[in-house]
């Protein structure tokens, strides 16, 4: 059996795709898994590191804000879009997949759509409560639709009814079984030392990065934490300049990385997580069972990250700090309050763990297996 998975743009699309690939291999050891994506996207590094064959296809989004630079980018995006269908067709001829899965990002569109038109079995996975435009379009023509949350079902449109199944967000198996003591030992964590892990997504988040920099200044003066922060690819250079200006770039207690490619180990070692509130991030925090400060991105459709985050806060599993309130040391005050009682952090983590869905991958495989055997959802 050959499976082609198209995913790209952010870790929120690529990591669930890798988790699905791993489950297919576990359930069907002879399966041959291929991936499609952009070489300039983060999917290339993640997929090739995992050892899967990678097939390049260039697809870009249209920029809504019309600046001279974005106009040029839009011209290029239209050019690539015009070529995407024949390029996808060529990829499908080379791979000859029995099943094509779209896990989000612009690259999913032409690959999955072309596969559906050629009569190849197709499925998509929507990670958020508010589906992206690509999956809304694809839901009309694919054979099987996976939704992470019940709220997404109606929003995918009437064409998806009858073939949509709520399965949660799949997370990598390592999220469930990475050894906390071993992870902390590998980082050199001292006895009783609080570990903070922070990140604003694979691309980065300027306001979150600035708030974390202020937090690091306070931590290095007032506390003996170990803090590991991922800047994201777009923000890494600006953060490096800021960190040098603030004098927080040389202390081993505050470690700066571009991206956390060992996220299971980082979350296992953490006592507190500071992050955005994307669907996959919340699924991984819940799987590991960690207290969190959630700073929802305001730049997403329907403000869905805020509503995602509030579900955790309402259950006592996290604290929500909106980006517009990241002023006057608000993050410092909140972290100071939360870390004064380590037992309360553990209690919050336990409440987060209660929200986890450990059978998400099993549900996905059950439906995929049925589709492969019968050709029907």
N, C-alpha and C positions, 0 to 999 in steps of 0.2 A: 504494500500500500504506500502511495506517495501523497504527501500533504504539503500544500504551499500555504504559508501564513504571511499575510501582508500587514505590516504594522510600522508606524513611524511617528516622528515628531517629538514625543516626550516619553520618559520612562513609564508614565501612566498608561501608555499604549503598549510599549515593548515588553515590559516585565510580565503583565498578564499573558501576553502571547508566548513568552518563553515558558511560563508555568504550564500553559495548555500543551505546548510541545512536549514538555517533560512528561506530562500525564499520558499523552498518546503513546510515547515510547515505552512507558511503564506498562501500560495495558496491552500494547501491541509491539513487542520487542523488534519485530522485523520492519516496522514502519520507517520510511525514509522522509525526513522532515526538511523542507526548504523554506527560506524566508525571502521576502521581497521588501525593498525599502530604498532609501536614499543613502548613497555613500557619504554625503556630507551631513546626514542626520546622525543622531546618537545611536540609532538602531544598528548601524554598521559595526561599531565597536562592541556593543553588547552581544549581538548575534554571533559575530565571528569568534568572540571570546568563548562563547558557549559551544562553539564547534560545529555550527550548522552551515550548510551551503547558503551563500547570500547572492541574490540576484538584484542588480541595480535597476531602479526606475526613477526618473526624475519627475516629481510632481510638486508644485508649490501652491500655496494659498494666495488668494487675491488680497492685497492690502487695501483696507477701506479708507484709511487716512491718506489723502492725496498730497504727497510731497514730491518734489522732483525725484528723489531717490526711489520712493514707492512706485511712481509711475514707471520707472525703468524696471523695477522688480515685477510689476504687473504685466508689462510687455513680455518679459521672460516667462512668467507663469502661464500666460496664454499660449505661448509657443510650446512649452512643455506639455500643456494640457492637450493641445492639438495632436501631439505625437504619442500621448500616453496609451491610447487604445491599441494602435499597431504594435507599440513596444510591449504592452501587456500580452497581446496575442502571441508575439514571438517568444516571450518567456514561457507561456503555457505550452507552446509546441515543444520547447526544450525540456521542460520538467515533466510534462504529461501527468499532472496530478489527478488523483481520484477525488480529492476534496480540497477546496480552497476556503480559507478562513480569513476574515478581515477583523483585525483587533483595534482598528482606529487609526486616525491620521489620514492625511490626504492621499497617501499611497494606496490605501485600501480601496478607494473609489474605482479607478480604472481596472485594477487587477481583479477584484471581485465581480464587478459589472461585466467585464469581458468573459470571465469564467462562466457566469450565469447564462450569458447569451450563447455560449458554446455548449450548454447542456451539462456542464460539470457541476457536481454537487457543491453547494456553497453555504456558508454560515458566517454570521457576524456576532461580535460581542460588544455590547454597549456598557461602558463602565459607570456612567453617570446617570443621575436622576433626570437630567435634561440632555437628551441625545444631541450629538453634533449633527450638522447638516449632511455630512457624508453618510452616516448610518441611517438617517431619515430617508435618504434617497435609496440606499441599498436595501433597506427593509422591504421595499416593494417587490424586489426581484429575487432575493435569496431564498433558499429552502428552509433555513432555520435561523432563528434570532435568539440570542442570549441577552437577557437584561440583568444588570446587577441589582436593580431596585424595582419594586413594584410600580413606583411613580413613573418609570420610564415607559411602561407598556403602552399606555394611552398616547403618550407623546410621540411614539414611533409611528403612529398613524394606523388607520383601519386596515391597510393592506398587510400589516404585521400580525393582526389578530389570528389566533389559531395555530401560529407557528412560533410564538414567542414564549420563552420559559425563563422564569426568574431564578437565577443560579448564584447570585452574589458575585463578588469580585475574587477571582482566583489569585492566590499568592503563592510564591515559591515555597516548596516543601521545607526549605531551610529555615523559613520564618517560624515554623512550628517546632523545630528540633535543634536549633543552634544552642550550644551549651553556653550559658551565661558566664559561668566561672572561667571557662577557657577563653571566651571572648575578652573578658576584663583582664585576664592575665596577659594576653597577647598585646594589649594596649598599655601594659605597665601600670594599671590602676592600683592605687594604694588601698590598704584596708580601710573601709568605711568612706572612701572618697566618692563624692557624687559625680556622676558622669552625665553631661548634657550633650545631646546630639541635635544639631539644627541644620535646616536646609530649606530653600525656597523653591525647590523643583529643579529639574535637570537643566533648565535654561537660566534660572536665577530670578531673584526678586529684589529690586533696588531698595525699597523701603524696609523690607525685612532684613536685608543685609546691613543697612545703616543702623537699625535698632539692635541687631546682634553685636555690631561693633561697639556701640555704647555699653551694651551688657558686658562685653569682654573687658572693657576698661574697668568697670566696677568689680567684676569677678577677680581680676588679677590683683586688685588692691585689697579687697575685703574677704575673699573666700579662697579656698584651695580646691576648686573644682578642676576636673579635666573636661574641657569643652572642645568638641570636634564640629567644625562648621564647613558645610559645602556651599560655595558661592554660586554655583551654576556656571555654565560655559560663557554666557554673554556678559555676566557681571564680574568675572574673575579678575580682569585687569583693573577695573575701577576699585574693586575691594582691596586689591593688593596695595594700591596707592593710599587708600583710606587707612588701612591697617598700619602702614608705615608711618603715616602722619600721626596716628594715635599711639604709636609705640606698642602695638599688640601683636606684631608680626614675628617676634623672636622668642617668645616665651613658650616652652613646650606644653604648658597647661592649656594653651589655646592653639589648636591645630587647624590650619586652613587647607581645605582641599577644593578642587573644582567640582568633583562629583563623588558620591559614595557608592563605588561599584561593589563594595562588600556590605551592603545595607543589612542583611540578616545579622551579621556579627555586630554591626554598629548599634542596631536596635536592641540586640540581646544584652550588650554591655551597658546600655543607657539606663539612667534613672528617670530622666526627663527628656522629652522630645519637643522641639520647637519647630513648627512647620506650617506650610499651607494646609488646606483641607480638601485636597483632591480625593476622589473616591478610592484610588488605590492606596494612597498614603494612609488613609483612615483604616482601610482593610488590613494593612501591614502592622500599623500600631496596635490594632485590636488583636491580631494574631499573636503578637509578642506579649501584649498586655503591659503597656507602658503609659504612665501619666504624660499628658501633653498640654502644651500651650499652642492653640491653633490660631493662626492669623490668616483668615480666608482671603483669597485674591478677590479684589473688587472688579477685576477685568475679565469676568467670565459670564457666560450666558445665564440670564435669570438669577444672577447672584447665587448660584447653586452651592458654591463652597460654604457660604455662610450658613445655609440651612443644613448642609451636611455636618458642619462643625457643631451647630446647636443641638443636634441629636445626641452628641457625646456629652456636651456640657449639661444638658438637662438630666442625664443619667449619672452625673457625677464622675464621668470618666475623663474629662478634660476641662480646661478653661479657655474661653474664646476671647481674643483681643482683636478687634477690628483694626484694619490698617489705618483708618482715619483717626484712631485713638492712640497711635504710636507716637505720642508726644510727651515731653516733660519726663522722660525716663519711665514711661508706663511699663515697659517690659522689665526693666530692672526691678521696679517695685513688685511686680507680680512674681517674678522668679525668686526674689528675696523671701516673699511670703510663703511660696510653695515649698521651698527647700529647707525651711526651718524645722519641718517635721517630716523626716524620711518615711515614717510609718504611713502618713497621709498620702505620700506619693505611691507607696505600694498598694494602698487601698484603691486609689484611682486607677492604677494599672490593672488590678483585679476586675474592676467594673468594665474597663475597656475589653479585657479578655472575654468577658461574658457576651460581648457583642459579636465575637468572631464567628465565621462560618467555615469550619474545617472541611466540610464536604462539598465545597464549591466545585473543585476539579472533578470529583466523582460524578456529580450531577451533569457537568458538561460532557464528560466521556460517555455517560449512559445515553444521552441524546445523540451524540455524534455516532456512536455505534449503531443505534437504531436507524439513523439516516443512511449510513453506509450499507446496512443490510437490506433496507426496504425502499430507499429512495424517497422516503417521506418523513416529515418531522414527527 
